[in-house]
Amino acid sequence: MAYLGNKPADVGLITSSDTATGDGSTTAFTITSNRSVDDVLVHVNGIIYTPTTDYTISGTTLTFASAPANSAEIDFRYLSK
């Protein structure tokens, strides 16, 4: 493929991930440190959540606006910084 200018660097977008399971009442989950809503993608049952609307991050705690349903599959994907 031709590029105009310098070729983009080949870097991985997602560096790691974690999973959790919802219980219908828990809203706070522990995630990897030094993260913000700008570099964490959150999926619940395959649906991507919107940062600051559906969840916030403070320190190592990700807090959902509403608790994920019982048995919901939660996936935290950490983007490279």
C-alpha positions as CSV (number, residue, x, y, z in Angstrom):
1,M,0.0,0.0,0.0
2,A,1.3,3.4,-0.9
3,Y,1.7,6.1,1.8
4,L,1.9,9.9,1.5
5,G,4.6,10.8,3.9
6,N,6.1,8.5,6.5
7,K,4.7,5.0,7.0
8,P,2.7,4.7,10.3
9,A,4.5,2.7,13.0
10,D,3.4,-0.9,13.5
11,V,2.2,-0.9,17.1
12,G,-0.3,-2.9,18.9
13,L,-3.4,-1.0,19.9
14,I,-4.6,-3.2,22.7
15,T,-1.8,-4.1,25.2
16,S,-3.8,-6.3,27.6
17,S,-7.2,-7.1,28.9
18,D,-9.1,-8.2,32.0
19,T,-12.6,-9.8,32.4
20,A,-15.2,-9.8,35.1
21,T,-18.7,-11.0,35.6
22,G,-21.6,-8.8,36.6
23,D,-23.8,-9.7,39.6
24,G,-26.6,-7.1,39.1
25,S,-25.5,-4.9,42.0
26,T,-21.8,-4.2,41.9
27,T,-20.8,-1.0,40.1
28,A,-17.1,-0.7,41.1
29,F,-14.4,-3.0,39.6
30,T,-10.6,-2.9,40.1
31,I,-8.6,-2.4,36.9
32,T,-4.9,-1.9,36.0
33,S,-3.3,1.1,37.6
34,N,-2.4,4.4,35.8
35,R,-5.4,4.2,33.4
36,S,-8.1,6.8,32.4
37,V,-11.3,6.7,30.4
38,D,-9.1,7.7,27.4
39,D,-7.3,4.4,27.3
40,V,-9.7,1.7,28.5
41,L,-12.4,0.2,26.3
42,V,-15.2,-1.5,28.2
43,H,-17.6,-4.1,26.6
44,V,-20.5,-5.6,28.5
45,N,-22.0,-8.6,26.8
46,G,-20.3,-7.4,23.6
47,I,-21.7,-3.9,23.7
48,I,-19.1,-1.1,23.9
49,Y,-19.8,1.3,26.7
50,T,-19.3,5.1,26.5
51,P,-16.6,6.6,28.7
52,T,-17.8,9.2,31.3
53,T,-21.4,8.4,30.4
54,D,-21.5,4.7,31.2
55,Y,-18.4,4.5,33.4
56,T,-15.7,6.6,35.1
57,I,-12.2,5.7,36.3
58,S,-10.5,7.0,39.5
59,G,-7.2,5.4,40.4
60,T,-7.6,1.6,40.0
61,T,-11.4,1.7,40.3
62,L,-13.7,1.7,37.3
63,T,-17.3,2.6,38.3
64,F,-20.3,1.9,36.1
65,A,-23.2,4.4,36.1
66,S,-25.5,1.3,36.5
67,A,-24.5,-2.1,37.7
68,P,-24.0,-4.7,34.9
69,A,-26.7,-7.4,34.9
70,N,-26.3,-10.7,36.7
71,S,-23.9,-13.0,34.7
72,A,-23.0,-10.1,32.3
73,E,-19.6,-10.7,30.7
74,I,-17.4,-7.6,31.2
75,D,-14.3,-7.1,29.2
76,F,-11.8,-4.3,30.0
77,R,-9.3,-3.7,27.1
78,Y,-6.3,-1.5,27.8
79,L,-5.1,0.6,24.9
80,S,-1.4,1.4,24.4
81,K,-0.4,4.9,25.7
